[in-house]
Amino acid sequence: MTLSRLSLRNARRQAGDYLIYFVTVVMVCAMLYAFNCLVFSTEIHRLSGLLDNMILMIVLASIAVVFVIGWLVSYTTGFMLSRRSRELGTYLLIGLENKEVARLFFLENLSVGGVALLLGILLGNLVYQALRAILLTMFSAPYTFRYDFSLKSIGLTLLYFAVIYLFALLRSRKRIRKMKIYDLIYFERQNESEMVKKSRNRRLLFAASVVLGVTGTCLLVMADNLLIGVTGAGCIIFFICGFFTSFSSGVPAFFERKPERKYRAQNLMIFRTLTSKLATMGIVMAAVSLLFTATLLTEGAGMVFNGIFQGRLERNAFDLLFVSDQESHTDLCRKNMTEQFPLTAYRQYSLYPGGDDSIIDYMIETAGYQRYGFDHDFNECAMMTFSDYAALRDMLGLPEAELRPDRYIIHCMPYLEEPLRQWKEAILLDGKALLPGGIYTEQFAQNILNGNGHQFLLVVPDAYCAGRQPIRYCLAAMTEHSITSEQYEALQLSLEERAADGVHTHVNGRDLLYSKAANISDTAAWSAMSVFPLFYLALTLAMTAATVLTVQQLSEARHYHFQFELLRKLGMDPREMRRALFRQLAIYYLMPVIPPVLIAVPFILDLCSGTEKGTLVGMNSPAVILAVSLGLFFLVYLVYTVVAYIGMKKNVLPE
């Protein structure tokens, strides 16, 4: 048999023995190719100029993916080398030279990688179509299925895979060429000792790692600058490494102090499993746990960003809203709007100072209301006449509101409704007291800068605003058709004093123009720019870590089979054997997950709390974001766990 044919035969066998690894590499290749297609797609670039930033984010995420998958391939090839060392040593015994054995190992792994690359590109086109459909839907653009290939994307994917595979395989090849027959044959039997031998040192390391874990999580949660964040991340890394090093080394000491527990139920076999590869267990568990931590933090950040953008998607209830501190500018905007667009309705109105901050103080104390330092610039405690309010509600198709002459209405963001229902204080206007009336919470352009009040608005009878100097002049309009970004930009250019970017921070004397269509486009762009790369990276990290655990477990199937066969001959019940196998896998798969969850939960909740009040609500509330983040992670993890259990149950338990 020639060396090439032997390589192909071994490659087929390797793909079968390490199927979960092969599938993971195919999936990662598919994602690399799909996101590369987004990078080179002119169709996607035309959707929004902001998507140019998404391209940069995808490239950075892909570079991180290359490093992570490079580590996976390097780890797995090294693991294969240790498992096949006796076979490779036998090749040397029958007359092959080291360089030929090294070439054999190199070619068979390269063949597996080549097939994974080919399948990944084929599957990646389908993944790209899914990503393309999501993006086009976000921008309300038509989608048609189109199965085509991008040569630039294929070339970049080839480059990534060359970096991933050649580094790992050349390293293994160099290692084999230096090894002797004895080294290869007994490579798998090398003894491993405890990483921390003294019991006192284990306890000190364990205690120190726990303290640093708590400290690092607190620093990461409270970080208000880069230095504190980096320090917190460093503490967490030391915690995870120290925790698993001291934990795995401390298992023998625990059973030595309590020998009766060693022989309880299936503990003896589980004890033997935990102590057979102590050094490897600590290192692998720490690496996997770090990857899981990065997965949950990345995924959680992506969910929070998505919630922020979705929460702001409907912040402008009107198709067009113009805000100025000069009435003449509002008149000019109305003239330009009516000339450029077919309007179904519009209303020119003013906002007035409320003059009473007691309601703001109440909301700060009871509802977490966030007050800014520029009261009237942000329309705090702004007032509107009831006639304007009724007309605007009619424009939006909202039910009619009622207002008695001695009452005032509060229109607020939903999160303020409950505390404001407890507000029973009157407000004084022109020496007369107005009592609280109804409370309304529909979308009313209130959580945008200089909209209809900052988070809330007071609506009073018209007579109480007569003679008052407005703080803002506004124009709200509904268009017959959704305006395009080109039309929106043309309207901006037609104004004498226009906002530089249309939707961002206020500068005194500058007019602001808001467009629902432009807001939807910008929100879609920002969501794609942040959420897509973060989820791409998170999925890769999760699959990589889960693959390492699963490959290591499945590779031990033959060894475990002999153990369970012996237990069967000694009289152990099959049900007890299944229970022992389940407990063994449960411990193995739960250990590296616990620290990441304990770190990620406070981090995600703190990230949610830092957003503007009223943004993360409903399906984007902090509880939902946390549940979905953990749910998605455990869903992916469960797939690998079930595959490992089924494979182990099939190959380990005697029939």
C-alpha positions in Angstrom: 0.0 0.0 0.0 1.4 3.4 -1.0 1.8 6.2 1.4 -0.9 8.3 -0.3 -3.4 5.4 -0.2 -2.6 4.8 3.5 -3.1 8.5 4.2 -6.5 8.5 2.6 -7.6 5.3 4.4 -6.5 6.8 7.8 -8.2 10.1 6.9 -11.5 8.3 6.4 -11.1 6.4 9.6 -10.1 9.6 11.4 -13.2 11.4 10.1 -15.3 8.6 11.5 -13.6 8.3 14.9 -13.6 12.1 15.4 -16.9 12.9 13.7 -17.9 15.6 16.1 -14.6 17.4 15.5 -15.1 17.0 11.7 -18.6 18.4 11.9 -17.5 21.3 14.0 -14.8 22.3 11.5 -17.3 22.1 8.7 -19.7 24.4 10.6 -17.0 26.9 11.4 -15.8 26.8 7.7 -19.4 27.5 6.7 -19.7 30.5 9.0 -16.3 31.8 7.8 -17.4 31.6 4.2 -20.9 33.1 4.9 -19.5 36.1 6.7 -16.8 36.6 4.1 -19.7 36.7 1.5 -21.2 39.6 3.6 -17.8 41.4 3.5 -17.7 41.3 -0.3 -21.4 41.7 -1.1 -22.2 44.9 -2.9 -25.9 44.3 -2.4 -25.4 44.5 1.4 -23.1 47.5 1.1 -25.9 49.4 -0.7 -28.3 49.0 2.2 -26.6 51.5 4.4 -23.4 53.4 4.6 -23.1 52.3 8.3 -22.7 48.7 7.2 -19.1 49.6 6.2 -18.4 49.4 9.9 -20.0 46.0 10.0 -17.4 44.8 7.5 -14.6 45.8 9.9 -16.3 44.1 12.8 -16.8 40.9 10.8 -13.1 40.9 9.8 -12.0 41.4 13.4 -14.4 38.6 14.5 -13.0 36.3 11.8 -9.5 36.9 12.9 -10.5 35.9 16.5 -12.3 32.8 15.0 -9.1 31.8 13.2 -7.1 31.9 16.4 -9.7 30.0 18.3 -10.2 27.3 15.6 -6.4 27.2 15.2 -6.1 26.3 18.8 -8.9 23.6 18.4 -7.1 22.1 15.4 -3.7 22.2 17.2 -5.2 20.6 20.3 -7.0 17.9 18.4 -4.1 17.0 16.2 -1.9 16.8 19.3 -4.6 14.7 20.9 -4.7 12.4 17.9 -1.0 12.1 18.0 -1.0 10.9 21.5 -3.8 8.4 20.8 -2.2 7.0 17.7 1.4 7.1 18.9 1.7 3.3 19.1 0.4 3.0 15.5 2.9 5.6 14.3 5.7 3.9 16.3 4.8 0.6 14.6 5.3 2.3 11.2 8.8 3.1 12.3 9.4 -0.5 13.4 8.4 -1.9 9.9 10.9 0.3 8.2 9.3 3.7 7.5 11.5 6.8 8.3 10.4 9.5 10.6 9.9 12.0 7.8 7.6 9.5 6.0 5.5 9.0 9.1 5.4 12.7 9.7 4.3 13.2 6.0 1.7 10.5 6.4 0.2 12.2 9.5 0.4 15.5 7.8 -1.4 14.3 4.6 -4.2 12.5 6.4 -5.0 15.5 8.6 -4.7 17.9 5.6 -7.2 15.6 3.7 -9.7 15.8 6.5 -9.3 19.6 6.5 -9.7 19.8 2.8 -12.9 17.8 2.8 -14.2 19.9 5.7 -13.3 23.1 3.7 -15.2 21.8 0.6 -18.3 20.8 2.5 -18.1 24.0 4.6 -18.1 26.2 1.5 -21.1 24.3 0.1 -23.0 24.7 3.4 -21.7 28.2 3.8 -23.7 29.4 0.8 -26.9 28.3 2.5 -25.8 30.1 5.8 -25.0 33.2 3.8 -28.5 33.1 2.2 -30.0 32.9 5.7 -27.9 35.9 6.9 -28.7 37.8 3.7 -32.4 37.1 4.2 -32.3 38.4 7.7 -30.4 41.6 6.7 -32.7 42.4 3.8 -35.7 41.8 6.0 -34.3 44.2 8.6 -34.0 46.9 5.9 -37.4 46.0 4.4 -35.7 45.1 1.1 -37.0 42.4 -1.2 -35.3 39.0 -0.9 -35.0 36.3 -3.6 -33.0 33.1 -3.1 -29.8 33.1 -5.1 -27.3 30.2 -4.8 -24.0 31.6 -6.1 -20.4 31.6 -5.1 -18.0 34.5 -4.4 -14.4 33.8 -5.6 -13.2 36.5 -3.2 -15.0 34.9 -0.3 -13.6 31.5 -1.3 -10.1 32.9 -1.5 -10.3 34.6 1.9 -11.7 31.4 3.4 -8.8 29.4 1.9 -6.4 31.8 3.4 -8.0 31.5 6.9 -7.9 27.7 6.6 -4.3 27.7 5.4 -3.3 29.7 8.5 -5.4 27.4 10.8 -4.2 24.0 9.5 -0.7 24.6 8.3 0.5 26.0 11.6 -1.0 23.1 13.6 0.1 20.4 11.1 3.6 21.7 10.6 4.0 21.8 14.3 2.9 18.1 14.6 5.1 17.1 11.7 8.2 18.7 13.2 7.4 16.9 16.5 7.1 13.5 14.9 10.3 13.9 12.9 12.2 14.3 16.2 10.6 11.4 18.1 12.1 8.0 18.4 10.4 4.6 18.3 10.3 4.3 22.1 8.9 7.8 22.5 6.0 7.1 20.1 5.1 3.7 21.4 5.0 4.8 25.1 3.9 8.4 24.4 0.3 7.6 25.5 1.4 5.9 28.7 3.4 8.9 30.1 2.5 9.3 33.7 1.0 12.5 34.9 1.4 13.8 38.4 -0.7 16.3 40.4 0.0 19.9 39.4 -0.1 21.1 43.1 1.3 18.3 45.3 1.1 19.7 48.8 -2.4 19.9 50.4 -1.7 23.2 52.0 -0.7 24.8 48.7 -3.9 23.4 47.1 -6.0 25.0 49.8 -4.2 28.3 49.5 -4.5 28.3 45.7 -8.2 27.4 45.8 -9.0 30.1 48.4 -6.9 32.7 46.4 -8.6 31.8 43.2 -12.1 32.1 44.7 -11.3 35.5 46.2 -9.9 36.7 42.8 -12.9 35.3 41.1 -15.3 37.4 43.2 -13.0 40.4 42.9 -12.7 40.1 39.1 -16.4 39.8 38.7 -17.0 42.9 40.8 -14.4 44.8 38.9 -15.8 43.7 35.5 -19.3 44.7 36.6 -18.3 48.1 38.1 -15.7 48.9 35.5 -15.9 52.5 34.3 -12.6 52.6 32.4 -10.4 50.2 30.4 -7.8 49.6 33.2 -10.4 48.4 35.7 -12.0 46.2 33.1 -8.7 44.6 32.1 -7.8 44.1 35.7 -11.1 42.4 36.3 -10.6 40.1 33.3 -7.1 39.2 34.5 -8.5 38.3 37.9 -11.1 36.1 36.3 -8.5 34.3 34.2 -6.4 33.6 37.2 -9.5 32.4 39.1 -10.5 29.9 36.5 -7.0 28.5 36.0 -6.4 28.3 39.8 -9.8 26.9 40.5 -9.5 24.0 38.1 -5.8 23.3 38.9 -6.5 23.2 42.7 -9.8 21.4 42.3 -8.6 18.6 40.1 -5.5 18.2 42.3 -7.6 18.2 45.4 -9.8 15.3 44.5 -7.4 12.6 45.7 -6.8 14.4 48.9 -10.5 14.6 49.6 -11.0 10.9 49.1 -7.9 10.1 51.2 -9.4 12.0 54.1 -12.8 10.3 53.6 -12.1 6.8 52.3 -15.6 5.6 53.1 -17.0 7.8 50.4 -14.7 6.3 47.8 -16.5 3.0 47.9 -20.1 4.4 48.0 -22.3 3.6 45.0 -20.3 4.3 41.8 -17.8 6.7 43.4 -14.9 4.4 43.0 -15.0 4.4 39.3 -15.7 8.1 39.1 -12.8 8.7 41.5 -10.5 6.7 39.3 -11.7 8.6 36.2 -11.1 12.0 37.8 -7.6 11.1 39.0 -6.3 9.2 36.0 -5.4 12.4 34.1 -5.1 15.0 36.7 -2.8 17.5 35.0 -4.6 17.3 31.7 -8.0 17.6 33.4 -7.0 20.9 35.1 -5.5 22.5 32.0 -8.3 21.4 29.7 -11.1 22.3 32.1 -9.6 25.8 32.6 -9.2 26.4 28.9 -12.7 25.2 28.2 -14.2 27.2 31.0 -12.4 30.4 29.8 -13.9 29.8 26.3 -17.4 29.3 27.9 -16.9 32.5 29.9 -16.0 34.4 26.7 -19.0 32.8 25.0 -21.6 34.0 27.6 -20.1 37.5 27.9 -20.0 37.9 24.1 -23.5 36.5 23.6 -24.9 38.5 26.5 -23.4 41.7 25.1 -24.9 40.9 21.7 -28.4 40.4 23.2 -28.1 43.7 25.2 -27.1 45.6 22.1 -29.9 44.0 20.1 -32.4 44.9 22.9 -31.2 48.6 22.9 -31.5 49.0 19.2 -34.9 47.2 19.1 -36.1 49.3 22.0 -35.3 52.5 20.2 -36.8 51.3 16.9 -40.1 52.9 17.5 -38.9 55.9 19.4 -40.2 58.2 16.7 -43.9 57.6 16.3 -44.3 60.1 13.5 -43.0 59.6 10.0 -41.2 63.0 10.2 -40.5 65.1 13.3 -38.7 68.5 13.1 -37.6 70.3 16.3 -36.2 73.8 16.5 -35.8 76.6 18.9 -36.8 79.1 16.2 -40.3 79.3 14.8 -39.2 80.5 11.4 -37.2 77.3 10.9 -40.3 75.3 11.6 -42.2 77.3 9.0 -39.5 76.7 6.5 -39.4 73.0 7.2 -43.2 72.7 6.8 -43.0 74.5 3.4 -40.2 72.1 2.2 -42.0 69.0 3.5 -45.2 69.9 1.7 -43.3 70.6 -1.6 -41.3 67.3 -1.5 -43.6 64.7 0.0 -47.3 63.9 -0.3 -48.4 64.3 3.4 -51.5 62.7 4.8 -51.4 64.9 7.9 -49.1 67.3 9.7 -49.2 69.5 12.9 -47.1 72.5 13.8 -47.1 72.9 17.6 -45.0 74.2 20.6 -43.7 72.8 23.8 -43.7 75.0 27.0 -41.8 74.9 30.3 -43.7 73.2 33.1 -42.1 75.2 35.8 -42.5 72.5 38.5 -39.7 70.1 39.2 -41.4 68.2 42.1 -42.7 65.5 39.8 -39.1 65.0 38.5 -37.8 64.7 42.0 -40.5 62.1 42.8 -39.6 60.0 39.7 -35.9 60.1 40.5 -36.7 58.7 43.9 -39.3 56.1 43.0 -38.8 55.1 39.3 -35.1 55.4 38.6 -35.8 58.4 36.3 -32.5 59.6 34.7 -32.2 63.4 34.8 -29.8 65.2 32.5 -28.0 68.5 33.4 -29.7 70.6 30.7 -33.3 70.9 31.8 -34.9 72.6 28.8 -32.5 71.2 26.2 -33.9 67.8 27.0 -37.5 69.1 27.5 -37.8 67.9 31.1 -41.2 68.7 32.6 -42.4 70.0 29.2 -46.0 71.0 28.6 -48.2 70.8 25.6 -51.7 72.2 24.9 -54.6 69.7 24.9 -55.6 70.8 21.3 -52.2 70.0 20.0 -52.1 66.7 21.9 -55.5 65.6 20.6 -54.5 66.5 17.0 -51.3 64.5 17.3 -53.1 61.5 18.8 -55.5 61.6 15.8 -52.6 61.7 13.4 -51.3 58.5 15.0 -54.7 56.8 15.0 -54.8 56.7 18.8 -58.1 56.7 20.8 -59.4 60.1 21.9 -58.3 61.5 25.2 -60.4 63.5 27.6 -59.3 66.4 29.8 -61.3 68.3 32.3 -60.7 72.0 32.8 -59.2 71.6 36.3 -57.0 68.6 35.4 -53.7 67.7 33.5 -52.7 64.6 31.6 -49.4 62.8 31.8 -48.1 61.0 28.7 -45.1 58.9 29.6 -42.9 56.0 28.8 -44.5 52.7 30.0 -41.9 52.1 32.8 -43.1 55.4 34.5 -46.8 54.5 34.4 -47.1 52.6 37.7 -45.2 55.2 39.9 -47.0 58.1 38.3 -50.4 56.5 39.1 -49.3 57.0 42.8 -48.6 60.7 42.1 -51.5 62.7 43.5 -49.9 66.2 43.7 -51.4 69.2 41.9 -49.3 71.6 39.8 -49.6 75.4 40.0 -50.1 77.3 36.8 -51.0 81.0 36.8 -51.9 80.7 40.5 -54.4 77.9 39.9 -54.0 74.2 40.9 -54.4 71.5 38.4 -55.0 68.0 39.6 -53.7 64.7 38.0 -56.0 63.3 35.3 -55.4 60.4 32.9 -52.1 58.7 32.1 -51.2 57.5 28.6 -48.2 55.4 27.5 -48.5 55.0 23.7 -45.4 55.7 21.5 -45.2 59.5 21.3 -41.6 60.3 20.4 -40.5 60.7 24.0 -37.3 58.8 24.4 -35.4 60.9 21.7 -33.5 64.0 22.3 -35.8 67.1 22.2 -38.9 65.0 21.4 -42.3 65.4 23.1 -40.8 65.6 26.6 -38.0 63.6 28.0 -39.7 60.3 29.1 -42.9 62.2 30.0 -45.0 65.1 29.0 -47.7 67.2 30.8 -50.8 68.1 28.8 -52.8 71.0 30.1 -55.8 73.0 28.9 -54.9 75.5 26.2 -55.6 78.5 28.3 -52.7 77.8 30.7 -50.1 78.0 27.9 -51.4 81.3 26.5 -48.7 84.0 26.8 -46.0 81.5 27.8 -42.7 81.5 25.8 -42.2 78.1 24.1 -39.0 76.2 24.7 -39.3 74.2 21.4 -41.1 74.6 18.1 -42.1 71.3 16.5 -43.5 69.9 13.3 -44.9 66.4 13.1 -46.0 64.8 9.8 -47.3 61.5 8.4 -46.3 60.7 4.8 -48.4 58.9 2.2 -45.4 56.6 1.4 -42.3 55.7 3.4 -39.6 58.1 2.4 -36.2 56.9 1.2 -32.9 57.7 2.6 -32.2 59.9 -0.5 -35.4 61.9 0.1 -34.6 62.3 3.8 -31.1 63.6 3.0 -32.6 66.0 0.4 -35.0 67.4 3.0 -32.1 67.9 5.4 -30.1 69.8 2.8 -33.0 72.1 2.1 -33.1 73.4 5.7 -31.1 76.5 6.6 -29.6 75.1 9.8 -29.6 71.3 9.7 -28.3 68.6 12.0 -25.0 67.1 10.9 -26.2 63.5 11.3 -29.9 63.9 11.8 -30.5 61.9 15.0 -27.7 62.6 17.5 -26.8 65.0 20.3 -28.3 68.5 20.4 -26.2 71.6 20.0 -27.9 74.9 20.9 -29.1 76.7 17.8 -29.2 73.5 15.7 -32.3 72.1 14.2 -33.0 68.4 14.5 -34.9 66.3 11.9 -36.1 62.8 12.7 -37.4 60.3 10.2 -39.0 57.0 11.1 -37.7 55.4 7.9 -34.1 56.7 8.5 -34.4 55.5 12.1 -35.4 52.0 11.1 -32.5 51.9 8.6 -29.9 53.1 11.1 -31.2 50.7 13.8 -31.0 47.8 11.4 -27.4 48.8 10.5 -26.3 49.2 14.1 -27.9 45.9 15.0 -26.2 44.1 12.2 -22.9 45.8 12.9 -22.8 44.7 16.5 -25.0 41.6 16.9 -23.9 39.6 13.9 -20.2 39.6 14.7 -20.8 39.0 18.4 -23.1 36.0 17.8 -20.7 34.7 15.2 -17.8 34.7 17.6 -19.9 33.4 20.5 -21.1 30.4 18.5 -17.6 29.6 17.4 -16.3 29.7 21.0 -19.1 27.5 22.3 -18.6 24.9 19.6 -14.8 24.9 20.0 -15.0 24.3 23.8 -17.7 21.7 23.6 -15.8 19.9 20.8 -12.7 19.6 23.0 -14.7 18.1 25.8 -16.5 15.7 23.5 -13.5 14.5 21.6 -11.6 13.8 24.8 -14.5 11.8 26.2 -15.3 9.8 23.0 -11.6 9.0 22.5 -11.7 7.2 25.9 -14.6 4.9 24.8 -12.4 1.9 24.3 -10.7 2.3 27.7 -14.0 2.8 29.5 -15.5 -0.3 27.7 -13.0 -2.6 29.4 -13.9 -1.0 32.7 -17.6 -1.5 32.3 -17.1 -5.0 30.9 -15.2 -5.9 34.1 -17.9 -4.3 36.2 -20.5 -6.5 34.3 -18.5 -9.6 35.1 -18.3 -8.6 38.7 -22.1 -8.5 38.8 -23.1 -4.8 38.4 -26.6 -4.2 37.2 -26.9 -2.6 33.7 -29.0 0.1 35.2 -26.3 0.9 37.7 -23.8 1.0 34.9 -25.9 3.5 32.9 -26.3 5.6 36.0 -22.5 5.6 36.6 -21.9 6.6 33.0 -24.4 9.4 33.2 -23.0 10.7 36.5 -19.5 10.6 35.1 -20.5 12.7 32.0 -22.6 15.0 34.1 -19.7 15.9 36.3 -17.4 16.2 33.4 -19.7 18.6 31.4 -21.0 20.6 34.4 -17.7 21.5 35.9 -16.4 23.9 33.3 -19.9 25.6 33.0 -20.5 26.6 36.6 -17.8 29.4 36.9 -18.8 31.0 33.5 -22.5 31.2 34.5 -21.6 32.7 37.9 -19.6 35.4 36.2 -21.9 36.0 33.2 -25.2 36.5 35.1 -24.1 39.6 37.1 -22.2 40.9 34.1 -25.2 40.7 31.8 -27.6 42.2 34.4 -25.2 45.0 35.0 -24.9 45.7 31.3 -28.7 45.9 31.1 -28.9 48.3 34.0 -26.6 50.7 32.3 -29.0 51.4 29.5 -31.5 54.2 29.3 -34.6 53.6 31.3 -37.5 52.3 29.3 -35.3 50.9 26.5 -35.1 47.3 27.6 -38.7 46.3 28.1 -41.0 43.5 27.0 -39.2 40.8 25.0 -36.0 42.8 25.5 -36.2 43.1 29.2 -33.1 42.1 31.3 -34.8 38.9 32.5 -35.6 37.8 29.0 -32.1 38.8 27.7 -30.5 36.7 30.5 -32.8 33.7 29.9 -32.3 33.8 26.1 -28.5 34.2 26.4 -28.2 31.2 28.8 -30.8 29.2 26.8 -29.0 29.6 23.5 -25.7 28.7 25.1 -27.1 25.5 26.8 -29.0 24.5 23.6 -25.7 24.3 21.7 -24.0 22.7 24.6 -26.8 20.2 25.1 -26.3 19.0 21.5 -22.7 18.1 22.1 -23.5 16.6 25.5 -26.2 14.3 24.0 -23.9 13.3 21.2 -21.2 12.4 23.7 -23.7 10.4 25.9 -25.2 8.5 23.0 -21.7 7.7 21.6 -20.4 6.6 25.0 -23.5 4.6 25.8 -23.2 2.8 22.5 -19.5 2.1 22.6 -18.9 1.7 26.3 -21.8 -0.2 27.9 -21.6 -4.0 27.3 -24.6 -5.4 25.4 
